[in-house]
Amino acid sequence: MVHHPQDRKGVRLGSSVARETIAAIATPPGRGGIGIVRVSGIGLEELLRGIVGHVPAPRQAELADFSDADGTAIDRGIVIYFPAPRSMTGEDVVELQGHGGPVVMDALLERACELGAKIARPGEFTERAFLNDKIDLAQAEAVADLIDSASKRAARAAMRSFDGEFSARVTEIDRAVLDLRVYLEAAIDFAEEEIDFLAESDAVLKLRAIEGRIARLAVESRRGEALREGLDVVIAGPPNAGKSSLLNRLLAENRAIVTDVPGTTRDLLRADIEIEGVPIRLTDTAGLRAGGDRVETIGVARARMAIAQADLVLALEDATAVTPGDGARTPDTESAIDSASHRIRVRNKVDLTGEMPGSVGEMVRISALNGDGIDALRAAIARIAGVAPGEGAYLARKRHLDALHAASDRCEAASERLSEGFGDLAAEELRQVQAHLGDIVGLTTVDDLLGEIFSNFCIGK
């Protein structure tokens, strides 16, 4: 039997929500002007009476004294009561907003525990929101991604996912798959007419449209993965190609020592920048060449290791050392740089050769000394990351991409079965497509995955 997406919520494993009351300090550790203790559970009226002496009006901020068991005032602040189900977790939620000193916060938390609460696990509030169908799993993950955002663009992408845009796209595709399954299974019910029915239908066109929608969502998700995870970018090349100068130029500060003495950089030098909202972890390396003293040899070995582990290598060459267009690819640099998964050829010192700076095919011409061509290089790095100015993205995770790729593979298999006239097998492949899409939003989620996801959250979220 085929079910609509909203009918599949019961498939979630581990969705029997614990009835224990949980509490945690929801603000960062340390001193601050305001601190918040958050409590969630069923029937918090007694807890409220024990701390503020009465049950406040729902969803209204009220000034109150927070009291200990003997009536001694712990603090004075704001209490807000959110009765179920209109709360972030779907349960009764209380927020006690007091002065943000550690002693005050600990005392309030201790008082909540005296009244029956237990200390919340990391991410337990958001997990309960998921289990109570307040948000889906992709939205729950977006909460952590929003907190951990390393750039404004990443934060905006996380907010789009938290608002449900990413989940809505997944659900729309799920509905299209569902409609096609219904169509195919109806054909199966008329076995004597199945071949003609399938041949005359537009099932193949519908399936291709679904494949296209999955592919487009995967592209947008890959952009979001780059915003979330960032890129490890290594600057590599022969000695005196200007690697340290390029690092300084990209950082807009003199971080690396620059001299005309070959082998100045002996070890890895790392720094962080941001390009189009993507966190970039830059690494300057020792010049790749044979020979050199013992220290330089160790530096070259570390450079090769960094290149092998990089997401992107900026293969730097000295424009004054080669004929234009040849590239400074010596045997010492060839094998190391060719091992990189992605690389950009960067021709430096064009201010000395008269070459025009900017992108030329797969090469970018620059002058690290005066900054010519640096904007073109930054744009090339952004293209490798899969982002461009003004483009939207969802802050997707690797597991989301894996699920989309698996769904795409099953679509391809369904297309093959359909072309062979096996409508029943195609329908089964489409059921697998729905299962993979369900994994993204948490319709078919195992407890182990939930534990892994929510364990990485902040306490109090």
Secondary structure, DSSP 8 states (H G I E B T S, - for coil): ----GGGGGGG-TT-------EEEE-S-SS-EEEEEEEEEES--HHHHHHHHSS---BT--EEEEEE-TTS-EEEEEEEEEE-TTSSSSSSEEEEEEEEE-HHHHHHHHHHHHHTT-EE--TTHHHHHHHHTTSS-HHHHHHHHHHHH-SSHHHHHHHHHHHTTHHHHHHHHHHHHHHHHHHHHHHHHTTGGGHHHHHHHSSHHHHHHHHHHHHHHHHHHHHHHHHHHH-EEEEEE-STTSSHHHHHHHHHTS--S---SSTT---S-EEEEEEETTEEEEEEE-----S---HHHHHHHHHHHHHHHH-SEEEEEEETTTS-TTT----HHHHHHHHTSSSEEEEEE-GGGTT---EEETTEEE--TTT-TTHHHHHHHHHHHHT--TT-------HHHHHHHHHHHHHHHHHHHHHHTT-HHHHHHHHHHHHHHHHHHHTTT--HHHHHHHHTTS-TT-
